[in-house]
């Protein structure tokens, strides 16, 4: 078990693997080079960036404004709501689960996305070729910035992008 706890001054660190990473109010830049399984990462205040450059990561991420993935399969759960964030999980069959409460973010290279219980506002930054989006409860909105092919449930508003959009609604929509 590897635990890293950083102070409030902000840190730039490259870590092979960890089970817990915490930081304070400074702006942090953390890169994970190895495989993570069940990690808990809370970077506190500040404008924080987390990069998974290893073969894959499974982590609960809190208080991070920018998350980048590598070529492996990443499964990221947001521990708290994000009000202005960017998540690009890179290559692999990646999954993102949003926190309870309203989330506002741009999601790129994420094949499966699950919303929380609040009003989520999600923009897909790239065109998915076979994505699945279920935004859960709340009055949710999804914007496809570059088109794509995906299955969407529990989104009250879907806005197409600049490319060709193929959206499948597996349940009847009323309203």
N, C-alpha and C positions, 0 to 999 in steps of 0.2 A: 504494500500500500504506500503510494507516494502522495504526500500532502504538501502543497506549496501555499504559503500565506505571505502576501506582500503588503506593505504599508500604504500610506496615503500619497506618496510622492509621485506615483506613476512609475511603471516599469516596462522595460522591453526584455522579454525572455523567450528562449527557445527551450522547450521541455520535451523529452522523449515520450513520457507517459505519466499519467497521474490519476488518482481517484478523486482528489479534491484540489481546487485552485480557488483562492480567495484574494481579493485585493480591496483597496480603499478608494478614496475619492479622486485620485489622479487618473490621467489618461494612460491606459495600458495597451500594450501591443504584445500579445502572447501568440506564439506559434507552437503547435503540437506536431511532432515529427513521427510519433509512433501510433500504434493502435490504442484507442480508448474504448473501454467497456464500462458503462454505468457511471461515468464520471459526473461530478457536480462542479460547475464552474460559475462563480459569482465575482464579477470584476468591479462591483461597487459603482461609485459615481465616476464622472469623467466621460470623455468620449473614447470608448474602448473598442478594440479590434481583436478578434480571435480568428486564427487561421489553423485549419486542420490540413496538414500537408502529408500526413501518413496514409496508410492503406485503408483507413476507415475509422469512424468514431461514432460512439453512442454516448450522448451526453445531455444533461439538463443544463441549460445555459441561462444565466440571470444577469441583468444589468450589462449587457453587451450590445452596442449599437450596430456593429458590423461583424458578420460571421462569413468566413470563406472556407470552402471545402476543397479537398484534393480530388484525386482520381478514384478513390475508394467509395464504398457505400457508407454514407453518413446518415445517422438518425438523430435529429436534434429536437429537443423539447424545450420550449421557452418556459422558464420558471416563473417569470413575471411578465406582465404586459409590456409591449414595446410600442412606443408612440411615434417613433420615427426611426426606422431601421432598414438595413439592407442585408439580405442573406443570400449568398451565392454559394451553393454547396458543390459546385464543380461537377466532375464526371461521376459516374456510378448511379445506382438506382436509389436516390436520396429521398428521405422522409422528414418533414417538418411538422411538429405539433405546436400550435399556438397556445399561449397561456390563457387562463381565465381572465375575462375582462376584454375590453376593446383593444385590438392591436392594429397598428398602421405600419405597413412595411412593403418593401419591394422584395419579391422572392424570385430568384433566378436559378435555373438548373436544379429544380426540385420537382421530382416526379409525383410525389404524393404529399398533399398538404391537408392537415386537419385543423379546423378553427376551434376557438374556445367558446365560452358561453356569452361573451359580449358582442358588440357590434364591431366586426372586423372589416378593415379596408385593406385589400391586398391587390397589389399590382404584380403581375407575372412579367418579369423583365425579358424573358426569352420565350420563344415559341416551343411549347412542349409537343412532343410527337405522340405521346400516349399518356397524358397526365390524368391524375385523379385529384379533385379538390372537393372537400366537404367542409364547409365553413361553420358547421354546428349551429348553435342557437344564436339569437341576436339578429339584428337587421344588418346583414352583411353585404359588402360590395366587392366585386372582382373585376379587375381591368386586365385585358389581354393586350399588352403593349405591342406585341409583334405577331399576333395571330397564334395559331396552334390548334392541336387536336386534343380535347380533354373531355372528361366526364365531370359534371358539376352538380353538387347537391347542396342544399341549404344556403344558397346565395340569392338574396332578394334582388340584386342588381348585377347584371353581367354586361360589361361594355367591351366591344370588340376592338381590336387593334389595327395596325396598318397592314398586316398580312391576311391570309385566308384563315377564317375561324371555323372550326368544326366543333360544336359544343353539343354534347349529349346530356339530356336531363333525364335520369333514370326514373324519376318520380314525377307525378303530375304537378304542374305549377298552377296555383290559383292566386288571383289577386291582380 
